[in-house]
Amino acid sequence: MTTENFISPESRLVLLVSLPGTLKSIRLICQVTWTQQQRFADGYECGVEFIEINPEDRQEIDSFVQRAREVSSATYTQSKRLSA
């Protein structure tokens, strides 16, 4: 995650995330695990751990990841066929 302002590790945040191809925002409660200044830009990068996700939202994320894996696998297979 990137931000203009420094966020202390162990801070808790509420994130609203929109997955590509969906209209619904997913509400995630997370805790900052690390923060560092960006190398070539103003601002900070943060790592977060998700600590609370609604079960329905978790299912939506799982479904999105599965679809992304299928697309990635199909794209890889197709590119291997084209290069053979």
DSSP file with accessible surface (Angstrom, degrees, kcal/mol):
  #  RESIDUE AA STRUCTURE BP1 BP2  ACC     N-H-->O    O-->H-N    N-H-->O    O-->H-N    TCO  KAPPA ALPHA  PHI   PSI    X-CA   Y-CA   Z-CA
    1    1 A M              0   0   85      0, 0.0    45,-3.0     0, 0.0     2,-0.3   0.000 360.0 360.0 360.0 142.3    0.0    0.0    0.0
    2    2 A T  E     +A   45   0A  94     43,-0.2     2,-0.3    41,-0.0    43,-0.2  -0.905 360.0 172.9-116.0 149.9    1.3    3.5   -0.7
    3    3 A T  E     -A   44   0A  38     41,-2.3    41,-3.2    -2,-0.3     4,-0.1  -0.985  38.4-132.2-150.5 154.0    0.4    6.7    1.2
    4    4 A E  S    S+     0   0  168     -2,-0.3     2,-0.3    39,-0.2    39,-0.2   0.755  92.5  58.1 -77.4 -25.5    1.5   10.3    1.3
    5    5 A N  S    S-     0   0  114     39,-0.1     2,-0.2    38,-0.1    39,-0.1  -0.817  91.8-105.0-111.7 148.3    1.8   10.3    5.1
    6    6 A F        -     0   0  109     -2,-0.3     2,-0.5    37,-0.1    -2,-0.1  -0.444  32.5-163.4 -66.4 133.4    3.8    8.1    7.4
    7    7 A I        -     0   0   31     -2,-0.2     3,-0.1    -4,-0.1     4,-0.0  -0.990  20.0-123.6-121.5 124.0    1.7    5.5    9.2
    8    8 A S    >   -     0   0   63     -2,-0.5     3,-1.9     1,-0.1    24,-0.3  -0.371  30.6-102.3 -67.0 138.9    3.3    3.9   12.3
    9    9 A P  T 3  S+     0   0   62      0, 0.0    24,-0.2     0, 0.0    -1,-0.1  -0.291 109.9  33.5 -55.3 148.2    3.6    0.1   12.4
   10   10 A E  T 3  S+     0   0  152     22,-3.4    23,-0.1     1,-0.3     2,-0.1   0.290  86.2 135.6  79.5  -3.2    0.9   -1.5   14.5
   11   11 A S    <   -     0   0   40     -3,-1.9    21,-2.8    21,-0.1     2,-0.4  -0.442  51.7-133.3 -67.1 145.8   -1.6    1.2   13.5
   12   12 A R  E     -B   31   0A 168     19,-0.2     2,-0.3    -3,-0.1    19,-0.2  -0.866  26.6-176.3-104.2 139.1   -5.0   -0.2   12.6
   13   13 A L  E     -B   30   0A  43     17,-2.7    17,-2.7    -2,-0.4     2,-0.5  -0.930  25.6-136.4-131.1 154.5   -6.8    1.0    9.5
   14   14 A V  E     -B   29   0A  80     -2,-0.3     2,-0.4    15,-0.2    15,-0.2  -0.968  28.1-167.9-108.5 121.2  -10.1    0.4    7.7
   15   15 A L  E     -B   28   0A  41     13,-3.1    13,-2.9    -2,-0.5     2,-0.6  -0.912  14.6-154.1-110.2 138.8   -9.6   -0.1    4.0
   16   16 A L  E     -B   27   0A 125     -2,-0.4     2,-0.4    11,-0.2    11,-0.2  -0.967  22.0-172.8-108.7 119.2  -12.3    0.0    1.4
   17   17 A V  E     -B   26   0A  51      9,-2.7     9,-3.5    -2,-0.6     2,-0.5  -0.937  15.4-158.2-118.9 133.8  -11.2   -2.1   -1.6
   18   18 A S  E     -B   25   0A  78     -2,-0.4     7,-0.2     7,-0.2     5,-0.1  -0.956  15.6-144.5-109.5 123.0  -12.9   -2.5   -5.0
   19   19 A L    >   -     0   0   19      5,-0.6     3,-1.9    -2,-0.5     5,-0.1  -0.654  32.5 -96.1 -83.4 141.0  -12.0   -5.7   -6.9
   20   20 A P  T 3  S+     0   0   93      0, 0.0    -1,-0.1     0, 0.0     3,-0.1  -0.283 111.4  23.6 -54.7 136.2  -11.8   -5.3  -10.7
   21   21 A G  T 3  S+     0   0   90      1,-0.3     2,-0.3    -3,-0.1    -2,-0.0   0.502 107.8  92.9  85.9   3.2  -15.0   -6.4  -12.3
   22   22 A T    <   -     0   0   32     -3,-1.9    -1,-0.3     1,-0.1    -4,-0.0  -0.925  58.0-156.5-126.4 155.8  -17.2   -5.8   -9.2
   23   23 A L        +     0   0  179     -2,-0.3     2,-0.2    -3,-0.1    -1,-0.1   0.617  68.4  94.2-100.3 -17.5  -19.2   -2.8   -8.1
   24   24 A K        -     0   0   82     -5,-0.1    -5,-0.6     1,-0.0     2,-0.4  -0.535  68.9-136.0 -81.6 139.5  -19.1   -3.6   -4.4
   25   25 A S  E     -B   18   0A  62     -2,-0.2     2,-0.5    -7,-0.2    -7,-0.2  -0.775  15.7-141.6 -90.8 138.1  -16.5   -2.2   -2.0
   26   26 A I  E     -B   17   0A   1     -9,-3.5    -9,-2.7    -2,-0.4     2,-0.6  -0.877   9.3-141.6-101.9 130.3  -15.0   -4.7    0.5
   27   27 A R  E     -B   16   0A 126     -2,-0.5    27,-0.6   -11,-0.2     2,-0.4  -0.815  23.4-179.4 -95.9 122.2  -14.3   -3.4    4.0
   28   28 A L  E     -BC  15  53A   5    -13,-2.9   -13,-3.1    -2,-0.6     2,-0.5  -0.976  20.0-151.7-122.8 133.9  -11.1   -4.7    5.5
   29   29 A I  E     +BC  14  52A  26     23,-2.3    22,-2.8    -2,-0.4    23,-1.7  -0.912  31.7 170.6-101.2 126.9   -9.7   -4.0    8.9
   30   30 A C  E     -BC  13  50A   0    -17,-2.7   -17,-2.7    -2,-0.5     2,-0.4  -0.892  30.6-135.0-135.1 165.5   -5.9   -4.3    8.8
   31   31 A Q  E     -BC  12  49A  43     18,-2.4    18,-2.5    -2,-0.3     2,-0.3  -0.984  28.0-119.2-122.9 132.0   -2.8   -3.6   10.9
   32   32 A V  E     + C   0  48A   1    -21,-2.8   -22,-3.4    -2,-0.4    16,-0.3  -0.541  29.0 179.5 -69.9 128.5    0.3   -1.9    9.5
   33   33 A T  E     +     0   0A  69     14,-3.1     2,-0.3     1,-0.4    15,-0.2   0.700  64.9   0.8-103.1 -28.0    3.2   -4.3    9.8
   34   34 A W  E     - C   0  47A 119     13,-1.2    13,-2.2   -26,-0.1    -1,-0.4  -0.986  55.8-164.2-157.1 155.0    6.0   -2.1    8.3
   35   35 A T  E     + C   0  46A  26     -2,-0.3     2,-0.3    11,-0.2    11,-0.2  -0.995  12.6 170.4-141.1 137.5    6.5    1.3    6.7
   36   36 A Q  E     - C   0  45A  96      9,-2.4     9,-3.1    -2,-0.3     2,-0.2  -0.993  37.7-103.3-145.4 151.5    9.3    2.6    4.6
   37   37 A Q  E     - C   0  44A 127     -2,-0.3     7,-0.3     7,-0.2     2,-0.1  -0.486  45.1-107.2 -71.3 139.9    9.9    5.8    2.6
   38   38 A Q        -     0   0   40      5,-2.3     3,-0.2    -2,-0.2     5,-0.1  -0.424  22.6-138.8 -66.5 144.8    9.6    5.2   -1.2
   39   39 A R  S    S+     0   0  212      1,-0.2    -1,-0.1    -2,-0.1     4,-0.0   0.911  93.5  19.8 -72.8 -44.9   12.9    5.3   -3.0
   40   40 A F  S    S+     0   0  200      2,-0.1     2,-0.3     0, 0.0    -1,-0.2   0.123 122.4  46.2-118.8  20.7   12.0    7.3   -6.1
   41   41 A A  S    S-     0   0   53     -3,-0.2     2,-0.2     2,-0.1    -3,-0.2  -0.979  85.8 -94.0-153.1 161.3    8.9    9.1   -5.1
   42   42 A D  S    S+     0   0  159     -2,-0.3     2,-0.2    -5,-0.1    -3,-0.1  -0.551  85.2  41.4 -74.5 145.4    7.5   11.1   -2.3
   43   43 A G  S    S-     0   0    8     -2,-0.2    -5,-2.3   -39,-0.2     2,-0.3  -0.662  80.7 -76.5 115.8-169.9    5.5    9.1    0.2
   44   44 A Y  E     -AC   3  37A  60    -41,-3.2   -41,-2.3    -7,-0.3     2,-0.4  -0.923  19.4-139.0-134.4 153.2    5.6    5.8    2.0
   45   45 A E  E     -AC   2  36A  65     -9,-3.1    -9,-2.4    -2,-0.3     2,-0.4  -0.911  25.1-168.4-108.6 141.7    5.0    2.1    1.3
   46   46 A C  E     - C   0  35A   3    -45,-3.0     2,-0.4    -2,-0.4   -11,-0.2  -0.984  16.3-146.5-132.3 143.3    3.3    0.1    4.0
   47   47 A G  E     - C   0  34A  10    -13,-2.2   -14,-3.1    -2,-0.4   -13,-1.2  -0.874  24.5-167.9-101.7 140.9    2.7   -3.6    4.5
   48   48 A V  E     - C   0  32A  41     -2,-0.4     2,-0.5   -16,-0.3   -16,-0.2  -0.940  18.3-146.4-130.7 153.1   -0.5   -4.6    6.1
   49   49 A E  E     - C   0  31A 111    -18,-2.5   -18,-2.4    -2,-0.3     2,-0.5  -0.978  24.7-128.8-114.4 127.1   -2.0   -7.7    7.7
   50   50 A F  E     + C   0  30A 107     -2,-0.5   -20,-0.3   -20,-0.2     3,-0.1  -0.660  32.9 170.1 -76.2 124.8   -5.7   -8.2    7.3
   51   51 A I  E     +     0   0A  60    -22,-2.8     2,-0.3    -2,-0.5   -21,-0.2   0.595  63.3  30.4-114.0 -14.7   -7.2   -8.9   10.7
   52   52 A E  E     + C   0  29A 112    -23,-1.7   -23,-2.3     2,-0.0     2,-0.4  -0.921  59.5 162.2-150.2 121.6  -10.9   -8.7   10.1
   53   53 A I  E     - C   0  28A  26     -2,-0.3   -25,-0.1   -25,-0.2     5,-0.0  -0.994  41.3-114.8-137.8 131.1  -12.9   -9.6    7.0
   54   54 A N     >  -     0   0   76    -27,-0.6     4,-2.6    -2,-0.4     3,-0.3  -0.356  30.3-122.2 -58.7 137.1  -16.6  -10.3    6.7
   55   55 A P  H  > S+     0   0  105      0, 0.0     4,-2.1     0, 0.0     5,-0.1   0.872 112.7  51.3 -54.9 -37.5  -17.1  -14.0    5.6
   56   56 A E  H  > S+     0   0  139      2,-0.2     4,-1.9     1,-0.2     5,-0.1   0.903 111.1  47.7 -66.1 -40.3  -19.0  -12.9    2.5
   57   57 A D  H  > S+     0   0   12     -3,-0.3     4,-2.5     2,-0.2    -1,-0.2   0.888 108.7  54.5 -67.1 -38.2  -16.2  -10.5    1.5
   58   58 A R  H  X S+     0   0  126     -4,-2.6     4,-2.9     1,-0.2    -2,-0.2   0.927 107.9  50.2 -60.5 -41.7  -13.6  -13.2    2.1
   59   59 A Q  H  X S+     0   0  115     -4,-2.1     4,-2.5    -5,-0.2    -1,-0.2   0.908 109.3  51.3 -63.4 -40.1  -15.6  -15.5   -0.3
   60   60 A E  H  X S+     0   0   52     -4,-1.9     4,-2.3     2,-0.2    -2,-0.2   0.916 111.4  47.3 -64.1 -40.5  -15.6  -12.7   -2.9
   61   61 A I  H  X S+     0   0   41     -4,-2.5     4,-2.8     2,-0.2     5,-0.2   0.937 111.5  50.8 -64.8 -45.9  -11.9  -12.2   -2.5
   62   62 A D  H  X S+     0   0   83     -4,-2.9     4,-2.4     1,-0.2    -2,-0.2   0.917 111.2  48.5 -58.2 -43.3  -11.3  -16.0   -2.8
   63   63 A S  H  X S+     0   0   41     -4,-2.5     4,-2.5     2,-0.2    -1,-0.2   0.911 111.0  50.5 -63.8 -41.4  -13.5  -16.2   -6.0
   64   64 A F  H  X S+     0   0   56     -4,-2.3     4,-2.5     2,-0.2    -2,-0.2   0.936 111.1  48.3 -62.4 -45.3  -11.6  -13.2   -7.5
   65   65 A V  H  X S+     0   0   53     -4,-2.8     4,-2.5     1,-0.2    -2,-0.2   0.917 110.8  51.1 -62.9 -41.9   -8.2  -14.8   -6.8
   66   66 A Q  H  X S+     0   0   89     -4,-2.4     4,-2.2    -5,-0.2    -1,-0.2   0.930 110.8  47.9 -62.1 -44.5   -9.4  -18.1   -8.3
   67   67 A R  H  X S+     0   0  113     -4,-2.5     4,-2.4     1,-0.2    -1,-0.2   0.916 111.2  51.4 -61.8 -40.9  -10.6  -16.4  -11.5
   68   68 A A  H  X S+     0   0   49     -4,-2.5     4,-2.7     1,-0.2    -2,-0.2   0.902 109.2  50.5 -64.8 -38.4   -7.3  -14.5  -11.7
   69   69 A R  H  X S+     0   0  161     -4,-2.5     4,-2.8     2,-0.2    -1,-0.2   0.905 109.9  50.3 -64.1 -42.7   -5.3  -17.8  -11.4
   70   70 A E  H  X S+     0   0  110     -4,-2.2     4,-2.5     2,-0.2    -2,-0.2   0.919 112.7  46.1 -63.0 -42.6   -7.4  -19.4  -14.1
   71   71 A V  H  X S+     0   0   92     -4,-2.4     4,-2.7     2,-0.2     5,-0.2   0.935 114.0  49.0 -65.5 -43.5   -6.8  -16.4  -16.5
   72   72 A S  H  X S+     0   0   79     -4,-2.7     4,-2.5     2,-0.2    -2,-0.2   0.923 112.4  47.7 -62.5 -43.5   -3.1  -16.4  -15.6
   73   73 A S  H  X S+     0   0   70     -4,-2.8     4,-2.6     2,-0.2    -1,-0.2   0.923 112.7  48.4 -64.4 -43.2   -2.8  -20.1  -16.2
   74   74 A A  H  X S+     0   0   60     -4,-2.5     4,-2.5     2,-0.2    -2,-0.2   0.908 112.1  49.3 -65.1 -40.4   -4.7  -19.9  -19.5
   75   75 A T  H  X S+     0   0   81     -4,-2.7     4,-2.5     2,-0.2    -2,-0.2   0.926 111.9  48.5 -64.8 -42.7   -2.5  -17.0  -20.7
   76   76 A Y  H  X S+     0   0  142     -4,-2.5     4,-2.2    -5,-0.2    -2,-0.2   0.938 112.2  48.7 -62.8 -45.7    0.7  -18.9  -19.8
   77   77 A T  H  X S+     0   0   61     -4,-2.6     4,-2.0     1,-0.2    -2,-0.2   0.922 112.2  48.7 -60.9 -43.8   -0.5  -22.0  -21.6
   78   78 A Q  H  X S+     0   0  107     -4,-2.5     4,-2.2     1,-0.2    -1,-0.2   0.922 110.6  49.9 -64.4 -42.8   -1.4  -20.0  -24.7
   79   79 A S  H  X S+     0   0   58     -4,-2.5     4,-1.6     1,-0.2    -1,-0.2   0.875 108.9  52.9 -66.8 -32.7    1.9  -18.2  -24.7
   80   80 A K  H  X S+     0   0  111     -4,-2.2     4,-0.7     2,-0.2    -1,-0.2   0.911 109.5  49.3 -66.8 -39.1    3.8  -21.5  -24.4
   81   81 A R  H >< S+     0   0  171     -4,-2.0     3,-0.5     1,-0.2    -2,-0.2   0.895 110.7  50.2 -65.8 -38.7    1.9  -22.9  -27.4
   82   82 A L  H 3< S+     0   0  139     -4,-2.2    -1,-0.2     1,-0.2    -2,-0.2   0.816 111.1  48.0 -70.3 -30.5    2.7  -19.8  -29.5
   83   83 A S  H 3<        0   0   93     -4,-1.6    -1,-0.2    -5,-0.2    -2,-0.2   0.573 360.0 360.0 -87.4  -8.4    6.4  -19.9  -28.7
   84   84 A A    <<        0   0  121     -4,-0.7    -3,-0.0    -3,-0.5    -4,-0.0  -0.306 360.0 360.0 -81.3 360.0    6.6  -23.7  -29.6
